[in-house]
């Protein structure tokens, strides 16, 4: 139950970002970091598939931004493609 609450809290934060043109990757990681570091077992145990899928998309997107910052150029495109693919799936 607490895990679902943390997920919902994390997505409230992402909704807030849409209205804030001044956000930074560091600010997002401060707010959402713990949700990104959930263990795979805990993530797969999450019953709400939509929340789980949104977290995966957000993690892939911000992972790509971090990869750009750190110079891991080869992983950037696959992470963006994964985030986009998951977002398209969510829209269906």
C-alpha positions as CSV (number, residue, x, y, z in Angstrom):
1,X,0.0,0.0,0.0
2,X,2.8,2.5,0.9
3,X,4.5,1.7,-2.4
4,X,1.3,2.6,-4.4
5,X,1.1,5.9,-2.4
6,X,4.7,6.7,-3.2
7,X,4.0,6.0,-6.9
8,X,1.0,8.3,-6.9
9,X,3.0,11.0,-5.1
10,X,5.7,10.7,-7.7
11,X,3.3,11.2,-10.5
12,X,1.8,14.2,-8.8
13,X,5.3,15.7,-8.9
14,X,5.6,15.0,-12.7
15,X,2.2,16.7,-13.3
16,X,3.6,19.7,-11.5
17,X,6.6,19.8,-13.9
18,X,4.3,20.3,-16.9
19,X,3.4,23.7,-15.5
20,X,7.0,24.7,-14.5
21,X,9.3,25.6,-17.4
22,X,12.2,26.1,-14.9
23,X,12.6,22.5,-13.8
24,X,16.0,20.7,-13.8
25,X,17.0,17.1,-13.9
26,X,18.5,17.5,-10.5
27,X,15.3,18.9,-9.0
28,X,13.3,16.0,-10.5
29,X,15.7,13.4,-9.1
30,X,15.5,15.0,-5.7
31,X,11.7,14.6,-5.8
32,X,11.4,11.3,-7.7
33,X,14.7,9.6,-7.0
34,X,13.4,7.1,-4.5
35,X,10.7,6.0,-6.9
36,X,13.3,5.3,-9.6
37,X,15.4,3.1,-7.3
38,X,12.6,0.7,-6.5
39,X,13.8,-2.9,-6.6
40,X,12.6,-5.0,-9.6
41,X,10.7,-7.3,-7.3
42,X,8.8,-4.5,-5.7
43,X,8.1,-2.9,-9.1
44,X,6.7,-6.1,-10.5
45,X,4.6,-6.7,-7.4
46,X,2.9,-3.4,-8.0
47,X,-0.7,-4.2,-8.9
48,X,-1.5,-1.0,-10.7
49,X,0.0,-1.6,-14.2
50,X,-0.6,1.9,-15.4
51,X,1.4,3.5,-12.5
52,X,4.2,0.9,-13.0
53,X,4.3,1.6,-16.7
54,X,4.4,5.4,-16.2
55,X,7.3,5.0,-13.8
56,X,9.2,3.0,-16.4
57,X,8.6,5.7,-19.0
58,X,9.6,8.5,-16.7
59,X,12.7,6.6,-15.6
60,X,13.7,5.9,-19.2
61,X,13.3,9.6,-20.1
62,X,15.3,10.9,-17.2
63,X,17.8,8.1,-17.7
64,X,18.4,9.4,-21.2
65,X,18.8,13.0,-19.8
66,X,21.4,11.7,-17.3
67,X,23.1,9.7,-20.0
68,X,23.5,12.9,-22.1
69,X,25.0,14.7,-19.1
70,X,27.4,11.9,-18.4
71,X,28.4,11.3,-22.0
72,X,26.9,7.9,-22.4
73,X,25.9,8.7,-25.9
74,X,25.2,5.2,-27.2
75,X,22.4,4.6,-24.7
76,X,20.5,7.9,-25.2
77,X,18.6,7.0,-28.3
78,X,17.4,3.6,-27.0
79,X,16.2,5.1,-23.7
80,X,14.3,7.9,-25.5
81,X,12.8,5.3,-27.9
82,X,11.7,3.1,-25.0
83,X,10.1,6.1,-23.2
84,X,8.3,7.1,-26.4
85,X,7.1,3.6,-27.0
86,X,5.8,3.2,-23.5
87,X,4.0,6.6,-23.7
88,X,2.3,5.5,-27.0
89,X,1.2,2.3,-25.3
90,X,-0.2,4.3,-22.4
91,X,-2.2,6.5,-24.8
92,X,-4.0,3.5,-26.4
